């Protein structure tokens, strides 16, 4: 191998190692966020809002949202 080829090969190995590290970090973040979402969804469904005037975290369909608005007199 020529010196230029060796230098390019070394550069590519370093870049590959950095990309593998970045991928591993991204996958770890994704796993943490997935677990956090599961916990958050469990809390949102299982616990009532702290104050009746706060918008609940639970995802409503249109009918439930309209009912909630009437009940809290926000519409």
N, C-alpha and C positions, 0 to 999 in steps of 0.2 A: 504494500500500500504506500502511496505517496504521502508526504507530510500533510498536504492539503486534505486528502481523503481522511487521514487519521484525525485531523483537527475537526473536520465536519462530523465524523463519527462520534467523537467525544462530545461535541456540542449537542448532537442529537440525543445521545444517551442522557446527558444532563437535563435536556428539555423533557425527555420521556419520563425521567424520574420525578421532575417537578409536576408534570401533568398527572402522573399516578397519585402523587400526594394530594393534589388538588381534587382529584376525583374521589379519593377516599374521604377527604374532609367533606365534600359535597354530599356523598352518600350518608355520612354520619349525621349531618345536619338534616337531611331529608328524613331519616329514621326518627330523629328527635322530634321534628315537627309533626310527623305522623302520630307519634305517641301523644304529643301535647294536644293534637286535635281530638283524638279519642277521649282523652281525659276531659277536655273542655266540653265536648259534646255531651259526655256523661253528666257533667256538672250542670250544664245548661238545661238539660231535660229533667234532671232529678231535683233541682232546687228552684224554689220560687224566686222572683225578683226581690231584691232587698227593699225597694220602695215601689209602691204601686205606680208612681208617676214615671219610673224609668222604663224605657223600651226594653222588653225582655230579649235575651240573646237567642231564644228559640226561634227557629225559622217558621214563620206562619204562612199558611196559604191565604188567599185574599179574603175569604170569609172569616177566618179566625182573626186576621189583622183588623178587619172592620169591627168585629165584636169587641176586641181589645180596645180599639179607639173609643167606641161608645162607652164602654165600662169605665175608662179612665177620663172620659170627657175631653179628649184631645182633638176630636174632629170638628 
